[in-house]
Amino acid sequence: MSIALFLPLPSYVPHLLLEKPLTVRTLCGLAGVRCRASGQWTERKVEITAGSPIEVVAEPGDWGSVRIAIQSGSKLAKARLALAIMAYSIHDVVALESIRGAEWSRVALPRGRPKTGLALTGGERQRRFRAQLVKIPRTRN
């Protein structure tokens, strides 16, 4: 599993009421990573709700509450995506340090044909094409 390259930007509101908040430390535990911080930084309130497009609403500042709406999925997948959003969209240092080095926190590889290292330059392709034209016998009418 890997995270998306483009994560949603947060919308900031002056005050955010959360119904069932988690702390960043608890979120790390749900995601299966060790929280690499201590102190009040780990007590930031985060709420994960259900939502069709991913949406992030946050209070301004480093200590503000955050609500993240995520599509359906397992608890593990939701927690990991929420930590990635906290790290790369909200720029939360605790989340960033906690997911650093985790296999699932890498950006997904681009889709398409795998690279073989045998790609030709435009000039080499043109030379080969012209060489094929020379081999074809021409007939005159």
Phi and psi in degrees as GROMACS dihedral restraints (atoms count N, CA, C in turn):
[ dihedral_restraints ]
;  ai    aj    ak    al  type     phi  dphi    fc
    3     4     5     6     1  -145.5    20    10
    4     5     6     7     1   167.2    20    10
    6     7     8     9     1   -94.3    20    10
    7     8     9    10     1   163.1    20    10
    9    10    11    12     1   -74.4    20    10
   10    11    12    13     1   153.1    20    10
   12    13    14    15     1   -72.2    20    10
   13    14    15    16     1   -40.2    20    10
   15    16    17    18     1  -108.0    20    10
   16    17    18    19     1   116.6    20    10
   18    19    20    21     1  -106.4    20    10
   19    20    21    22     1   153.2    20    10
   21    22    23    24     1   -69.0    20    10
   22    23    24    25     1   148.8    20    10
   24    25    26    27     1   -79.5    20    10
   25    26    27    28     1   145.8    20    10
   27    28    29    30     1   -78.7    20    10
   28    29    30    31     1   151.0    20    10
   30    31    32    33     1  -101.1    20    10
   31    32    33    34     1   131.3    20    10
   33    34    35    36     1  -101.7    20    10
   34    35    36    37     1   135.4    20    10
   36    37    38    39     1  -127.3    20    10
   37    38    39    40     1   154.3    20    10
   39    40    41    42     1   -66.2    20    10
   40    41    42    43     1   -36.9    20    10
   42    43    44    45     1  -144.9    20    10
   43    44    45    46     1   138.9    20    10
   45    46    47    48     1  -129.9    20    10
   46    47    48    49     1   122.5    20    10
   48    49    50    51     1   -94.8    20    10
   49    50    51    52     1   125.9    20    10
   51    52    53    54     1  -108.4    20    10
   52    53    54    55     1   139.6    20    10
   54    55    56    57     1   -86.5    20    10
   55    56    57    58     1   -50.3    20    10
   57    58    59    60     1  -128.6    20    10
   58    59    60    61     1    75.1    20    10
   60    61    62    63     1   -76.9    20    10
   61    62    63    64     1   148.6    20    10
   63    64    65    66     1  -113.7    20    10
   64    65    66    67     1   161.3    20    10
   66    67    68    69     1   -94.5    20    10
   67    68    69    70     1   163.3    20    10
   69    70    71    72     1   -62.6    20    10
   70    71    72    73     1   -35.7    20    10
   72    73    74    75     1   -62.0    20    10
   73    74    75    76     1   -44.4    20    10
   75    76    77    78     1   -64.2    20    10
   76    77    78    79     1   -39.8    20    10
   78    79    80    81     1   -62.3    20    10
   79    80    81    82     1   -38.9    20    10
   81    82    83    84     1   -62.5    20    10
   82    83    84    85     1   -41.2    20    10
   84    85    86    87     1   -63.6    20    10
   85    86    87    88     1   -40.9    20    10
   87    88    89    90     1   -66.2    20    10
   88    89    90    91     1   -31.3    20    10
   90    91    92    93     1   -82.2    20    10
   91    92    93    94     1   -10.0    20    10
   93    94    95    96     1    83.3    20    10
   94    95    96    97     1    23.0    20    10
   96    97    98    99     1  -120.8    20    10
   97    98    99   100     1   156.0    20    10
   99   100   101   102     1   -81.4    20    10
  100   101   102   103     1   134.1    20    10
  102   103   104   105     1   -74.0    20    10
  103   104   105   106     1   118.5    20    10
  105   106   107   108     1   -97.3    20    10
  106   107   108   109     1    39.2    20    10
  108   109   110   111     1  -147.6    20    10
  109   110   111   112     1   168.9    20    10
  111   112   113   114     1  -143.5    20    10
  112   113   114   115     1   166.4    20    10
  114   115   116   117     1    91.6    20    10
  115   116   117   118     1  -163.7    20    10
  117   118   119   120     1   -66.5    20    10
  118   119   120   121     1   -21.6    20    10
  120   121   122   123     1   -58.9    20    10
  121   122   123   124     1   -31.7    20    10
  123   124   125   126     1   -81.1    20    10
  124   125   126   127     1    -6.2    20    10
  126   127   128   129     1   -96.5    20    10
  127   128   129   130     1    12.2    20    10
  129   130   131   132     1   -62.5    20    10
  130   131   132   133     1   135.3    20    10
  132   133   134   135     1   -84.2    20    10
  133   134   135   136     1   129.8    20    10
  135   136   137   138     1  -133.1    20    10
  136   137   138   139     1   135.6    20    10
  138   139   140   141     1  -123.5    20    10
  139   140   141   142     1   131.5    20    10
  141   142   143   144     1  -107.0    20    10
  142   143   144   145     1   122.2    20    10
  144   145   146   147     1  -121.4    20    10
  145   146   147   148     1   170.0    20    10
  147   148   149   150     1   -87.2    20    10
  148   149   150   151     1   137.2    20    10
  150   151   152   153     1  -164.3    20    10
  151   152   153   154     1   145.0    20    10
  153   154   155   156     1   -69.8    20    10
  154   155   156   157     1   -61.7    20    10
  156   157   158   159     1   -84.9    20    10
  157   158   159   160     1   149.5    20    10
  159   160   161   162     1   -68.5    20    10
  160   161   162   163     1   129.3    20    10
  162   163   164   165     1  -134.8    20    10
  163   164   165   166     1   137.4    20    10
  165   166   167   168     1  -124.1    20    10
  166   167   168   169     1   123.2    20    10
  168   169   170   171     1  -123.4    20    10
  169   170   171   172     1   131.2    20    10
  171   172   173   174     1  -142.6    20    10
  172   173   174   175     1   156.2    20    10
  174   175   176   177     1   -85.3    20    10
  175   176   177   178     1   148.0    20    10
  177   178   179   180     1   -67.5    20    10
  178   179   180   181     1   154.2    20    10
  180   181   182   183     1    99.8    20    10
  181   182   183   184     1   171.4    20    10
  183   184   185   186     1   -78.6    20    10
  184   185   186   187     1   -16.5    20    10
  186   187   188   189     1  -108.7    20    10
  187   188   189   190     1    -2.6    20    10
  189   190   191   192     1   -68.5    20    10
  190   191   192   193     1   153.1    20    10
  192   193   194   195     1   -70.9    20    10
  193   194   195   196     1   155.7    20    10
  195   196   197   198     1  -135.6    20    10
  196   197   198   199     1   135.3    20    10
  198   199   200   201     1  -117.1    20    10
  199   200   201   202     1   127.7    20    10
  201   202   203   204     1  -121.7    20    10
  202   203   204   205     1   120.6    20    10
  204   205   206   207     1   -95.9    20    10
  205   206   207   208     1   121.5    20    10
  207   208   209   210     1  -125.9    20    10
  208   209   210   211     1   146.6    20    10
  210   211   212   213     1   -64.7    20    10
  211   212   213   214     1   168.8    20    10
  213   214   215   216     1   -63.2    20    10
  214   215   216   217     1   154.2    20    10
  216   217   218   219     1   169.4    20    10
  217   218   219   220     1  -178.6    20    10
  219   220   221   222     1   -72.1    20    10
  220   221   222   223     1   163.3    20    10
  222   223   224   225     1   -61.8    20    10
  223   224   225   226     1   -38.6    20    10
  225   226   227   228     1   -63.9    20    10
  226   227   228   229     1   -47.0    20    10
  228   229   230   231     1   -64.5    20    10
  229   230   231   232     1   -40.8    20    10
  231   232   233   234     1   -64.5    20    10
  232   233   234   235     1   -43.1    20    10
  234   235   236   237     1   -65.0    20    10
  235   236   237   238     1   -40.7    20    10
  237   238   239   240     1   -66.6    20    10
  238   239   240   241     1   -42.4    20    10
  240   241   242   243     1   -65.8    20    10
  241   242   243   244     1   -39.3    20    10
  243   244   245   246     1   -64.0    20    10
  244   245   246   247     1   -40.5    20    10
  246   247   248   249     1   -65.2    20    10
  247   248   249   250     1   -39.8    20    10
  249   250   251   252     1   -64.2    20    10
  250   251   252   253     1   -40.2    20    10
  252   253   254   255     1   -65.6    20    10
  253   254   255   256     1   -42.2    20    10
  255   256   257   258     1   -60.9    20    10
  256   257   258   259     1   -39.8    20    10
  258   259   260   261     1   -73.8    20    10
  259   260   261   262     1   -46.5    20    10
  261   262   263   264     1  -103.9    20    10
  262   263   264   265     1   -16.6    20    10
  264   265   266   267     1  -104.4    20    10
  265   266   267   268     1   -43.2    20    10
  267   268   269   270     1   -88.4    20    10
  268   269   270   271     1   -20.5    20    10
  270   271   272   273     1    64.7    20    10
  271   272   273   274     1    45.1    20    10
  273   274   275   276     1   -81.8    20    10
  274   275   276   277     1   121.9    20    10
  276   277   278   279     1   -67.3    20    10
  277   278   279   280     1   -36.6    20    10
  279   280   281   282     1   -63.1    20    10
  280   281   282   283     1   -46.4    20    10
  282   283   284   285     1   -65.5    20    10
  283   284   285   286     1   -41.3    20    10
  285   286   287   288     1   -61.9    20    10
  286   287   288   289     1   -47.0    20    10
  288   289   290   291     1   -70.0    20    10
  289   290   291   292     1   -30.8    20    10
  291   292   293   294     1   -71.7    20    10
  292   293   294   295     1   -34.4    20    10
  294   295   296   297     1   -93.9    20    10
  295   296   297   298     1    -4.8    20    10
  297   298   299   300     1   -59.7    20    10
  298   299   300   301     1   126.5    20    10
  300   301   302   303     1    88.1    20    10
  301   302   303   304     1    -9.5    20    10
  303   304   305   306     1   -70.3    20    10
  304   305   306   307     1   138.6    20    10
  306   307   308   309     1   -59.4    20    10
  307   308   309   310     1   -38.6    20    10
  309   310   311   312     1   -77.7    20    10
  310   311   312   313     1   -11.4    20    10
  312   313   314   315     1   -88.0    20    10
  313   314   315   316     1     2.0    20    10
  315   316   317   318     1   -77.3    20    10
  316   317   318   319     1   155.4    20    10
  318   319   320   321     1   -74.8    20    10
  319   320   321   322     1   141.5    20    10
  321   322   323   324     1   -61.9    20    10
  322   323   324   325     1   144.8    20    10
  324   325   326   327     1   -68.0    20    10
  325   326   327   328     1   150.7    20    10
  327   328   329   330     1   -66.1    20    10
  328   329   330   331     1   146.2    20    10
  330   331   332   333     1   -81.3    20    10
  331   332   333   334     1   156.8    20    10
  333   334   335   336     1   130.4    20    10
  334   335   336   337     1  -170.3    20    10
  336   337   338   339     1   -66.7    20    10
  337   338   339   340     1   135.3    20    10
  339   340   341   342     1   -68.1    20    10
  340   341   342   343     1   147.1    20    10
  342   343   344   345     1   -74.3    20    10
  343   344   345   346     1   134.7    20    10
  345   346   347   348     1  -110.5    20    10
  346   347   348   349     1   -14.9    20    10
  348   349   350   351     1    83.6    20    10
  349   350   351   352     1     6.6    20    10
  351   352   353   354     1  -108.9    20    10
  352   353   354   355     1    15.7    20    10
  354   355   356   357     1   -66.3    20    10
  355   356   357   358     1   139.5    20    10
  357   358   359   360     1   -98.0    20    10
  358   359   360   361     1   153.1    20    10
  360   361   362   363     1   -75.7    20    10
  361   362   363   364     1   165.3    20    10
  363   364   365   366     1   -61.5    20    10
  364   365   366   367     1   -39.4    20    10
  366   367   368   369     1   -64.4    20    10
  367   368   369   370     1   -40.5    20    10
  369   370   371   372     1   -67.9    20    10
  370   371   372   373     1   -39.1    20    10
  372   373   374   375     1   -62.8    20    10
  373   374   375   376     1   -39.8    20    10
  375   376   377   378     1   -66.0    20    10
  376   377   378   379     1   -42.0    20    10
  378   379   380   381     1   -60.8    20    10
  379   380   381   382     1   -43.2    20    10
  381   382   383   384     1   -66.5    20    10
  382   383   384   385     1   -37.8    20    10
  384   385   386   387     1   -64.5    20    10
  385   386   387   388     1   -44.6    20    10
  387   388   389   390     1   -65.6    20    10
  388   389   390   391     1   -34.7    20    10
  390   391   392   393     1   -64.5    20    10
  391   392   393   394     1   -35.4    20    10
  393   394   395   396     1   -68.8    20    10
  394   395   396   397     1   -34.9    20    10
  396   397   398   399     1   -66.2    20    10
  397   398   399   400     1   -35.6    20    10
  399   400   401   402     1   -67.4    20    10
  400   401   402   403     1   -35.9    20    10
  402   403   404   405     1   -71.7    20    10
  403   404   405   406     1   -24.2    20    10
  405   406   407   408     1   -76.5    20    10
  406   407   408   409     1   121.4    20    10
  408   409   410   411     1   -70.0    20    10
  409   410   411   412     1   137.0    20    10
  411   412   413   414     1   -98.8    20    10
  412   413   414   415     1   138.6    20    10
  414   415   416   417     1  -110.4    20    10
  415   416   417   418     1   141.5    20    10
  417   418   419   420     1  -106.0    20    10
  418   419   420   421     1   139.1    20    10
